[in-house]
Amino acid sequence: MRYVVTLALALGLATPVGAEGFNQVSEKSAFLSLVDGRKLTRFGIKLDVTRDGRIEGRAFGRDVTGAWRWQSGYFCRDLYWGQTDLGPNCQAVKVQGRTLRFISDRGTGQFADLQLR
């Protein structure tokens, strides 16, 4: 998100897990090829996930900052929304077209879909 998923959960935007038509992203190189030079967007959210492990952007009028790493096939992040520490979370990542789905708690929790722009 719990990277964006936690942000979406905190803002009431996530929905129960589902993955019909989505393909698992299990390698860091594949994830980077998807996000490099693109923004992750959703209503009220615009984020950059950089190659060097930073997360930057805005969500509903507040700055979003954080750090991420790829660990054992999961996107693991620490995230702040303004002054609010959303804490760490490792998430499964799935892709369908230009949509990335981040599923919290190593793929067992809720998800948030973001568009690649």
C-alpha positions in Angstrom: 0.0 0.0 0.0 0.2 -2.5 3.9 1.4 0.1 1.3 -1.6 1.4 -0.6 -3.9 -1.3 0.7 -3.6 0.1 4.2 -4.1 3.6 2.9 -7.2 2.5 1.0 -8.4 0.6 4.1 -7.8 3.6 6.3 -9.8 5.6 3.8 -12.6 3.0 3.4 -11.8 2.2 -0.2 -10.7 -1.5 -0.1 -12.9 -4.4 -0.9 -12.8 -8.2 0.0 -10.2 -10.3 -1.7 -10.8 -11.5 -5.3 -8.4 -12.1 -8.1 -10.4 -13.2 -11.2 -8.4 -12.5 -14.3 -5.4 -11.2 -12.4 -1.9 -12.7 -12.7 0.5 -12.9 -9.8 3.6 -10.7 -9.8 6.1 -12.8 -8.0 9.5 -11.2 -9.1 10.9 -7.8 -8.2 12.0 -7.3 -11.8 8.5 -7.9 -13.1 7.1 -5.4 -10.5 9.6 -2.8 -11.4 8.9 -3.2 -15.1 5.3 -2.4 -14.3 5.7 0.7 -12.1 9.0 2.2 -13.4 8.2 5.7 -14.7 4.5 5.4 -14.0 2.1 6.7 -11.3 -0.3 4.5 -9.3 -3.6 6.2 -9.2 -7.1 5.8 -7.8 -9.7 8.4 -7.0 -8.0 10.9 -4.7 -4.6 9.0 -4.7 -1.5 9.5 -6.9 1.7 7.6 -5.9 5.2 7.0 -7.3 6.9 3.7 -6.3 10.5 4.3 -7.2 13.3 1.8 -8.2 15.3 2.9 -5.2 12.7 1.8 -2.6 10.8 5.0 -2.0 7.0 5.7 -2.0 5.9 9.3 -2.6 2.7 11.0 -3.5 -0.6 12.4 -2.3 -3.8 10.9 -1.1 -6.9 13.0 -0.2 -4.9 16.2 0.4 -2.1 14.6 2.5 1.4 13.7 1.6 2.2 10.0 1.4 5.8 8.9 2.1 7.4 5.5 2.7 9.8 2.8 1.8 9.4 -0.5 0.1 11.4 -3.7 -0.5 10.7 -7.0 -2.4 10.8 -9.9 0.0 10.0 -13.6 -0.8 7.6 -12.6 -3.6 5.8 -9.9 -1.7 5.8 -6.1 -1.9 6.7 -5.1 1.7 6.3 -1.5 2.7 6.3 1.0 5.6 4.0 4.0 4.9 3.0 7.4 6.3 -0.2 9.2 5.3 0.5 12.8 6.5 1.7 12.3 10.1 -0.2 9.0 10.4 2.1 5.9 10.5 0.2 3.1 8.7 2.9 0.6 9.7 4.5 -2.2 7.9 2.8 -4.8 5.7 3.8 -7.3 3.0 1.4 -7.6 0.1 0.7 -9.9 -2.8 0.7 -8.0 -6.1 -1.4 -9.0 -9.1 -1.8 -7.4 -12.5 -4.6 -7.3 -15.1 -3.9 -4.9 -18.0 -3.1 -1.5 -16.4 -4.5 -2.4 -13.0 -2.3 -3.5 -10.1 -4.0 -5.2 -7.2 -2.3 -5.0 -3.8 -3.6 -7.6 -1.4 -2.7 -7.0 2.3 -1.3 -9.6 4.7 0.7 -11.6 2.2 -2.4 -12.0 0.0 -4.8 -13.1 2.7 -6.4 -9.7 3.5 -8.3 -7.0 1.6 -7.2 -5.5 -1.6 -6.9 -2.1 -3.4 -6.8 -1.7 -7.1 -4.6 1.1 -8.6 -4.3 2.1 -12.2 -0.9 2.5 -13.9 -0.7 5.9 -15.6 
